[in-house]
């Protein structure tokens, strides 16, 4: 039905992976907890009430006590898909998204739908994985696959980077968009433990073009060898970076600050600066 | 007994495909989208708003 859309991620598989991760999530939820704290901090800076709050992502604490949670498993209030949001136009005061948007096949579409569901002057707060996430693992697996198979297959997600997100937020029609990011580096004794943690977070590989079937028996040993040579701390543990991009944007409303019309200034800049205005003059003689 | 959908949810939910309002069938535990001819199931009070999980409605069920 939607064959014209890009299909980077297998969304049906995502739902399975999430459901499988849910029972033991408490052993792997440190990132979700950290981003929840960060989003709640950001919300506390805003002195306003948000009566209707919705959170996308059921693996982390709801952003407010009364927030309606939409997720992929039955531990939320609604099961839904970020790519087809089931929310009415202008119905939500605060919409937060906690580590869910990185698996959207159509990220601009998801952002547009978020904006659509927000009331005018409603707030969107999001946390998502950014382009620096797991770069050590990506590099190590690629190097190992190149030497074993002569080519690489996608094993780590293509993440959006911070610079792109600013543009996407604007394209989706958000007013006063702010994008910033933080990198958290976690260390693991070996690749196996890192994979177990990723699966535990419900973030196992769901790339549609992922390599199916048998993996070369030496692949993970070789990747780990490379990893340990290039990306370790002093204790020889493997460093794994997670870049979290934070998104803030408002549904447009006339009360928000607006840029002035060009040429509408009634004072000259030279007067404000206490300096003399000098004409550039004709630089080129006729 | 079947758990009913929280009225708070009914106020904001629409059909994810067409964004039109839904009719709630409390007996069958379904949220009906006449525009898309899809019935979204409700399990234990949790609306499943996935297009792939929705039941295709018969012509006779659709209210115009």
HADDOCK unambig.tbl for C-alpha pairs under 7 A between the chains (distance, minus, plus):
assign (segid A and resid 77 and name CA) (segid B and resid 46 and name CA) 5.59 0.50 0.50
assign (segid A and resid 78 and name CA) (segid B and resid 46 and name CA) 5.33 0.50 0.50
assign (segid A and resid 78 and name CA) (segid B and resid 47 and name CA) 5.26 0.50 0.50
assign (segid A and resid 78 and name CA) (segid B and resid 48 and name CA) 6.30 0.50 0.50
assign (segid A and resid 79 and name CA) (segid B and resid 46 and name CA) 6.99 0.50 0.50
assign (segid A and resid 79 and name CA) (segid B and resid 47 and name CA) 6.26 0.50 0.50
assign (segid A and resid 79 and name CA) (segid B and resid 48 and name CA) 4.77 0.50 0.50
assign (segid A and resid 79 and name CA) (segid B and resid 49 and name CA) 5.81 0.50 0.50
assign (segid A and resid 80 and name CA) (segid B and resid 48 and name CA) 6.33 0.50 0.50
assign (segid A and resid 80 and name CA) (segid B and resid 49 and name CA) 4.85 0.50 0.50
assign (segid A and resid 80 and name CA) (segid B and resid 50 and name CA) 5.55 0.50 0.50
assign (segid A and resid 81 and name CA) (segid B and resid 50 and name CA) 6.49 0.50 0.50
assign (segid A and resid 84 and name CA) (segid B and resid 16 and name CA) 5.00 0.50 0.50
assign (segid A and resid 84 and name CA) (segid B and resid 17 and name CA) 6.42 0.50 0.50
assign (segid A and resid 85 and name CA) (segid B and resid 16 and name CA) 5.30 0.50 0.50
assign (segid A and resid 86 and name CA) (segid B and resid 13 and name CA) 5.46 0.50 0.50
assign (segid A and resid 86 and name CA) (segid B and resid 14 and name CA) 5.04 0.50 0.50
assign (segid A and resid 86 and name CA) (segid B and resid 15 and name CA) 5.55 0.50 0.50
assign (segid A and resid 86 and name CA) (segid B and resid 16 and name CA) 4.10 0.50 0.50
assign (segid A and resid 86 and name CA) (segid B and resid 19 and name CA) 6.88 0.50 0.50
assign (segid A and resid 86 and name CA) (segid B and resid 49 and name CA) 6.56 0.50 0.50
assign (segid A and resid 87 and name CA) (segid B and resid 12 and name CA) 5.47 0.50 0.50
assign (segid A and resid 87 and name CA) (segid B and resid 13 and name CA) 4.76 0.50 0.50
assign (segid A and resid 87 and name CA) (segid B and resid 14 and name CA) 5.34 0.50 0.50
assign (segid A and resid 88 and name CA) (segid B and resid 12 and name CA) 5.36 0.50 0.50
assign (segid A and resid 88 and name CA) (segid B and resid 13 and name CA) 5.88 0.50 0.50
assign (segid A and resid 88 and name CA) (segid B and resid 14 and name CA) 5.39 0.50 0.50
assign (segid A and resid 88 and name CA) (segid B and resid 19 and name CA) 6.43 0.50 0.50
assign (segid A and resid 91 and name CA) (segid B and resid 12 and name CA) 5.83 0.50 0.50
